[in-house]
Amino acid sequence: MRPDHEGFRHLLIYKEKISVRSQRARGHASSIESMTKIVEKDRIEQLREELGAQREQIFEQLKEITSFNSVHSVPELAEQLDGAAAWVKEHFEAAGFEMKAYPTVDKSQTLLGTKAGDPDAPTVMLYSHYDVVPAGPREAWDSDPFSLTEKDGRWYARGAADCKGNLVMHLAALRAVEELGGTKLNLKVLIEGSEERGGEGLDHLIDEHPELFRADVILIADSGNAAVGVPTMTTSLRGGGQVRVTVDTLRSAMHSGGFGGAAPDAVAALMRTLDSLRDERGRTVIDGVDCSRRWEGMPYLPEDFRRDAGVLDGVELMGDENDMPSDFVWARPAVTVIGFSSTPVEEAVNAVPNTASAQLNLRVPAGMNAADTAEKLIAHLHAHVPWGAKLKAELTDVNEPFATDPSGEAFDALSSCLAAAYGKEEAAVLGTGGSIPLCTKLQELFPEAEIALYGVEEPTCVIHAPNESVDPQEIRDIAVAEAAFLLGFKQ
């Protein structure tokens, strides 16, 4: 999932009976009978037994793939990234796929595989990614981030959930499918290597060879459940952008004794500019953008948000008593200062800073245009920089929000499989705060395809943070659902 502390996200859950939604969506008895076959109790129990028996193999595979520090765009880690790509290719070939590695313009590798089924059957594409975000300071981890460690029933490593846990889930589901007789579906697998840094390589590859990515159903395993044990389908993702802003005030840093107080401090100028993006209660403010929308669904309660986000005791949430965290997370744009540069504290000297920079991450909810919002953000920065300081703002990345149609046949079938895998009557349907630009790209290219998002992640995984972990039961149960879908859909 794109840079975002997704473990700290929360979810709006709409709950509907699967059978009712299916009938309303299509009204075809044959479709309902097909889903009944997919979620047949005996089949689910067979899959649960088969995947439970794979626990040691799943652990070993996850241990192997998480041993690679596969951060994209870091030259000294290029061998680690390539090693992870080679591992993916080898293991999906062992699962019966004809795999091909495509070098990309951003110096990663996209792995694409095919496995033929019945010529008249639909094509289903499975997606995940093998790159990870940096582990950060090792002292912040309780165990080695590149040595999968089991503790209190969870498995800890960088990428254990996002997204290598989803990757080994695919492999486990495919093994279970073969054990239970195989599928008539035509299968594709798409595993990329630069998702966490923008996915530019895959974007270019899709533009150059769109026919490689055509599918009737696209299963994106890069999301997750509302909570452990709560089967969940994701229907929307936030879009956004990256803005690099630099403020310059002096030709060079000047002695603070001789010039401090009168000379314009670039750090202070940038801080004041950034402060204009929040009101007195911490709500986001962007000139010309509606930042006051309300989330109309089930609220994300403050106490739940505080727990999930790890907010320290006594620290206030943004907004006032009239605002809910769900308003901020799901209905409004957000700007986060994800990086700030001036003189490092350990290198500080008595001088007025002449330059300062910040990296801003913009998040845009569904229904709002990300490119337009980013332009207005940049205009806001120029309008609010104080003292005539020279400001330069550059939009380095932008991606639009995504929403999928939850009434499609494949969506209903996978929802049914998820519910059955967890022994529930229904699956939750949610919107989430991360960004996966690939979803929008494929939706624009293949509007007739159904795109479904799900996965092994849940809030306590704290992806992108130290001590990322995954619950192995989530890997098992998501694999049960995926395998049930592959065995039963359109068969």
Secondary structure by P-SEA (a helix, b strand, c coil): cccccccccccccccccaaaaaaaacccaaaaaaaaaaacaaaaaaaaaaaaaaaaaaaaaaaaaaccccccccccaaaaaaaaaaaaaaaaaaaccbbbbbbccccbbbbbbbbbccccbbbbbbbbbcccccccccccccccccbbbbcccccccccccccaaaaaaaaaaaaaaaaacccccbbbbbbbccccccaaaaaaaaaaccccccccbbbbcccccccccbbbbbcbbbbbbbbbbbbbcccccccccccccccccaaaaaaaaaaacccccccccccccccccccccccccaaaaaaaaccccccccccccccccccccccbbbbbccccccccccccccccccbbbbbbbbbbcccccaaaaaaaaaaaaaaccccccbbbbbbcbbbbbbbbbcccaaaaaaaaaaaaaacccbbbbbccccccaaaaaaaaacccbbbbbccccccccccccccccccaaaaaaaaaaaaaaaacccc
